[in-house]
Amino acid sequence: MIREAPQQSLMACKIPRRDPKLSCRTTGAGARRPEGEALARIEIYSSLLCGYSYRAKKLLDSKGVAYEDIDVMLRPGRRAEMVARSGGRRSVPQIFVDGRHLGDCQELYALEAAGKLGPILEGAG
């Protein structure tokens, strides 16, 4: 499932635009790279019933970035893919940016606290 970046205001009606370099829709609310460069591809392996998955997605939503939400409960075959990509980690969420494993919810919040998450999501990290 592809999750869009949330719109900033209900009053400010923005028309979602498709970036041909991405497989998901983006809005003007998200971080942007210089003209002609694609946004970072963000993937989160999650579970609908997991509080940590919910918190990680809320942090990404607050950053205004689009991401692919891969629910491993609804698509059990993707769990093995997650375990292989994350170096054996079986817990959700597991977050990847441009194919690079960032870790779980706690590691995502640690990057945010250190001021490193924004540059990574923008593709500069």
C-alpha positions as CSV (number, residue, x, y, z in Angstrom):
1,M,0.0,0.0,0.0
2,I,1.3,3.4,-0.9
3,R,0.8,6.2,1.7
4,E,0.7,9.8,0.5
5,A,2.2,12.6,2.4
6,P,-0.7,14.3,4.4
7,Q,-2.0,17.6,3.1
8,Q,-1.0,20.5,5.4
9,S,-4.5,22.0,5.6
10,L,-8.0,21.1,4.6
11,M,-8.5,24.6,3.3
12,A,-5.4,24.5,1.1
13,C,-6.6,22.2,-1.7
14,K,-3.5,20.9,-3.5
15,I,-3.8,18.7,-6.5
16,P,-1.5,15.6,-6.1
17,R,1.1,15.4,-8.8
18,R,2.8,12.2,-10.1
19,D,6.5,12.1,-10.3
20,P,7.4,9.8,-13.2
21,K,10.5,8.6,-11.3
22,L,8.4,7.3,-8.3
23,S,5.9,4.6,-8.0
24,C,3.7,6.6,-5.7
25,R,1.9,9.9,-5.7
26,T,3.4,12.9,-4.1
27,T,2.0,16.2,-3.0
28,G,3.7,19.6,-2.7
29,A,3.9,19.1,1.1
30,G,6.9,16.7,1.0
31,A,10.6,17.4,1.0
32,R,12.1,18.2,-2.4
33,R,15.5,17.7,-4.0
34,P,16.9,20.2,-6.6
35,E,15.1,20.3,-10.0
36,G,15.2,17.1,-11.9
37,E,16.2,14.8,-9.0
38,A,13.8,12.3,-7.5
39,L,12.8,12.1,-3.8
40,A,14.1,9.4,-1.6
41,R,12.2,6.1,-1.9
42,I,11.0,5.2,1.6
43,E,9.7,1.8,2.5
44,I,8.3,0.7,5.8
45,Y,7.5,-2.9,6.7
46,S,4.7,-2.7,9.3
47,S,1.8,-4.4,10.9
48,L,-1.7,-2.9,11.4
49,L,-1.8,-4.0,15.0
50,C,1.7,-2.7,16.0
51,G,2.0,0.5,18.0
52,Y,5.6,1.0,17.0
53,S,4.6,0.8,13.3
54,Y,1.9,3.4,14.0
55,R,4.4,5.7,15.7
56,A,7.0,5.4,12.9
57,K,4.4,6.2,10.2
58,K,3.2,9.2,12.2
59,L,6.7,10.5,12.3
60,L,7.1,10.1,8.6
61,D,3.7,11.7,8.1
62,S,4.8,14.7,10.2
63,K,7.9,15.0,7.9
64,G,5.5,15.3,4.9
65,V,7.1,12.5,3.0
66,A,5.4,9.8,0.9
67,Y,6.3,6.2,1.7
68,E,5.4,2.6,0.7
69,D,3.7,0.8,3.6
70,I,4.2,-2.9,3.3
71,D,1.9,-4.7,5.8
72,V,3.5,-8.0,6.6
73,M,0.2,-9.3,8.2
74,L,-1.7,-8.8,5.0
75,R,1.2,-9.9,2.8
76,P,3.0,-12.7,4.8
77,G,5.3,-13.4,1.9
78,R,6.9,-10.0,2.3
79,R,8.0,-10.8,5.9
80,A,10.8,-13.1,4.6
81,E,11.9,-10.3,2.3
82,M,12.0,-7.9,5.3
83,V,14.0,-10.3,7.4
84,A,16.6,-10.8,4.6
85,R,16.9,-7.0,3.9
86,S,17.2,-6.1,7.5
87,G,19.9,-8.5,8.4
88,G,17.7,-11.0,10.3
89,R,15.5,-8.6,12.2
90,R,12.0,-10.1,12.6
91,S,10.2,-7.3,14.4
92,V,8.2,-4.5,12.7
93,P,8.5,-1.8,11.7
94,Q,11.7,-1.9,9.6
95,I,12.3,1.2,7.7
96,F,14.4,1.6,4.5
97,V,15.3,4.8,2.6
98,D,16.7,4.3,-0.9
99,G,17.4,0.7,-0.1
100,R,19.4,1.6,3.0
101,H,18.2,0.0,6.3
102,L,17.5,2.7,8.9
103,G,16.2,0.3,11.6
104,D,13.1,0.2,13.7
105,C,10.9,2.8,15.3
106,Q,13.4,3.6,18.1
107,E,16.2,4.1,15.7
108,L,14.0,6.3,13.5
109,Y,13.2,8.5,16.5
110,A,16.9,8.5,17.6
111,L,17.8,9.8,14.1
112,E,15.1,12.5,14.5
113,A,16.4,13.5,17.9
114,A,20.0,13.8,16.5
115,G,18.8,16.0,13.6
116,K,19.8,13.4,11.0
117,L,16.5,12.1,9.8
118,G,15.6,15.1,7.7
119,P,18.7,15.0,5.5
120,I,18.3,11.2,5.1
121,L,14.7,11.6,4.0
122,E,15.7,14.3,1.5
123,G,18.2,12.0,0.1
124,A,21.3,13.9,1.2
125,G,22.2,11.5,4.0
